[in-house]
Amino acid sequence: MCPASLTGRKSKERQNKMANIKSAKKRVLIAERNRVRNVAFKTSIKTAVKKVLELAKADDKEALNTAMSRAYQLCDKAVSKGILHKNTAARKKSRLTKAVNKLQAK
């Protein structure tokens, strides 16, 4: 089986499984709602990082600093909300800074 078919199958299983106890049913629904919210937040971080990398290639320093600050804010907010581990956020910020410095050196 290919990985793509496994992910599709997993999401189907997630939709079909439902607990019997009322509180467990509620937790399943809440967990799914939180998962969707977390995925959206992580996607916004990825988008912010891509924007920073694009601006690093351009000459607009002010826009770059603003975008970089926004990416840092999103990472820090994800840590405070429990979406990312603090070391993961630190690694993302470090790699972003390193990539920006490398692109600006060219």
C-alpha positions as CSV (number, residue, x, y, z in Angstrom):
1,M,0.0,0.0,0.0
2,C,1.2,3.5,-0.7
3,P,1.3,6.1,2.1
4,A,-1.4,8.2,0.3
5,S,-3.9,5.3,0.6
6,L,-3.1,4.9,4.2
7,T,-3.8,8.5,5.1
8,G,-7.1,8.3,3.3
9,R,-8.0,5.2,5.1
10,K,-7.1,6.6,8.4
11,S,-9.3,9.6,8.0
12,K,-12.2,7.3,7.0
13,E,-11.6,5.3,10.2
14,R,-11.5,8.5,12.2
15,Q,-14.9,9.5,10.8
16,N,-16.5,6.1,11.3
17,K,-15.4,5.4,14.8
18,M,-17.7,6.7,17.6
19,A,-17.7,6.0,21.2
20,N,-20.7,4.7,23.2
21,I,-20.3,6.9,26.3
22,K,-21.7,10.4,26.0
23,S,-18.6,12.1,27.4
24,A,-16.3,10.1,25.1
25,K,-18.4,11.1,22.1
26,K,-18.0,14.7,23.1
27,R,-14.2,14.3,23.5
28,V,-14.0,12.7,20.0
29,L,-15.8,15.7,18.5
30,I,-13.7,18.2,20.5
31,A,-10.4,16.4,19.5
32,E,-11.4,16.6,15.9
33,R,-12.2,20.3,16.1
34,N,-8.9,21.0,17.9
35,R,-7.0,18.9,15.3
36,V,-8.5,21.0,12.4
37,R,-7.7,24.2,14.2
38,N,-4.1,23.1,14.9
39,V,-3.5,22.0,11.3
40,A,-4.8,25.4,10.2
41,F,-2.4,27.2,12.6
42,K,0.6,25.1,11.5
43,T,-0.3,25.9,7.9
44,S,-0.3,29.6,8.7
45,I,3.2,29.3,10.1
46,K,4.4,27.5,6.9
47,T,2.9,30.3,4.8
48,A,4.6,33.0,6.9
49,V,8.0,31.2,6.6
50,K,7.6,31.0,2.8
51,K,6.7,34.7,2.7
52,V,9.9,35.5,4.7
53,L,12.0,33.5,2.3
54,E,10.5,35.2,-0.7
55,L,11.2,38.6,0.8
56,A,14.7,37.6,1.7
57,K,15.4,37.2,-2.0
58,A,14.1,40.7,-2.7
59,D,15.6,44.0,-1.5
60,D,12.8,45.2,0.8
61,K,14.4,45.1,4.3
62,E,11.5,46.7,6.1
63,A,8.9,44.2,4.7
64,L,11.4,41.4,5.5
65,N,11.7,42.5,9.1
66,T,7.9,42.8,9.5
67,A,7.3,39.3,7.9
68,M,10.1,37.8,10.0
69,S,8.6,39.3,13.2
70,R,5.2,37.9,12.2
71,A,6.6,34.4,11.7
72,Y,8.3,34.6,15.1
73,Q,5.1,35.7,16.7
74,L,3.2,32.8,15.1
75,C,5.8,30.3,16.3
76,D,5.6,31.7,19.9
77,K,1.9,31.7,19.9
78,A,1.8,28.1,18.8
79,V,4.0,27.2,21.7
80,S,1.8,29.1,24.2
81,K,-1.3,27.3,22.8
82,G,0.4,23.9,22.9
83,I,0.3,23.4,19.1
84,L,4.1,23.2,18.9
85,H,6.8,22.1,21.3
86,K,9.0,25.0,22.4
87,N,12.1,23.3,20.9
88,T,10.3,22.8,17.6
89,A,9.5,26.5,17.5
90,A,13.0,27.4,18.4
91,R,14.3,25.2,15.7
92,K,12.0,26.7,13.1
93,K,13.0,30.2,14.0
94,S,16.7,29.3,14.0
95,R,16.5,27.6,10.6
96,L,14.5,30.6,9.2
97,T,17.1,33.1,10.4
98,K,19.9,31.0,9.0
99,A,18.2,30.7,5.6
100,V,17.5,34.4,5.5
101,N,21.1,35.2,6.3
102,K,22.3,32.8,3.7
103,L,20.0,34.3,1.0
104,Q,21.0,37.9,1.9
105,A,24.7,37.0,1.7
106,K,24.3,36.1,-2.0
